Amino acid sequence: MVREQGRPISLGRKRWLRFKQNRRGFVSLVLFLVLFGVSLFAEVLSNDRPLLVRYEQQFYYPLLRMYPETVFGGDFETETDYRDPYIRERLTSGGNFVVFPLNPHSYNSINQALDRPTPSPPSQENYLGTDDRGRDVLARLLYGFRLSVLFGLALTAVGTLLGIAAGGLQGYFGGRLDLFMQRFIELWGSMPELYLLIIFASIFKPSLLLLLVLLSMFGWMGLSDYVRAEFLKGRNMEYVKAAKALGVSNFTIMGRHLLPNSMTPVITFLPFRMSGAILALTSLDFLGLGVPPSTPSLGELLAQGKANIEAWWLSLSTFVVLVGTLILLIFIGEALREAFDPRK
């Protein structure tokens, strides 16, 4: 414990203060959390369904519930197309009104009223233009950013848990277990990951779950080496020997004593691992090995930009979102590395 102005400060509090002193990293963390928080409400910000409809003295909430066209004076029992000129006129006349999101387009809605070939440049109706199928680029960027971050978080969490478990077992027990697992890691690490992804993509239907499983099978090995080294160093400490003498079980010692003291490399590598996961998903989507075609994806937009080189808004907007996200994560990782540096 150290003291500041007469009050003791814990090690965690000291690290947090050191992290805040790195202004670039702290601002990057705040900005990233704000952007991610905004993307969680993508359906409210960008959707082809209205937020609120007042029709014939009654209120309707299309964002939460599906209403057939007959409710608003249409002829069909199917879901209402709120962009249809006839429906739009009925919802905005005679004291009725409709409230649309800030961007009245969803990630899969096609703009049928375009007066130019797709992909169309930015306009007042589509702020960042449309892709080659007439879908709004801003909506696909918003939904794609959320999908990439959520996938990165999931892959980072799974890979971190597997890496901690494997490295902890190796470092604590050592001996033949450590020797066997090290040889297994060498063999498993030499597997052609991209070829395996191509094979599985041709056998199974592409999905986020399949990508998560396949990438998690290889994403734990880098972290396990650092955890293994920390456990190897800590298992001979006096407090560990004292716990063993008192009859404490091995897994209790690993979870309660060794693991908290081995979290420094785990925490400092989290932003870098997450940026790698986002980049992996984008690369696979760019190659056509990622998520299904209808799913909003940054890699799919980059592939469209490559196929339509004259549509600069596709490549430029996706490049800004992707590179900006990676830069923020890298700055956060650098600040964490300095905050957890034992030399400081």
Disulfide bonds with the S-S distance in Angstrom:
none
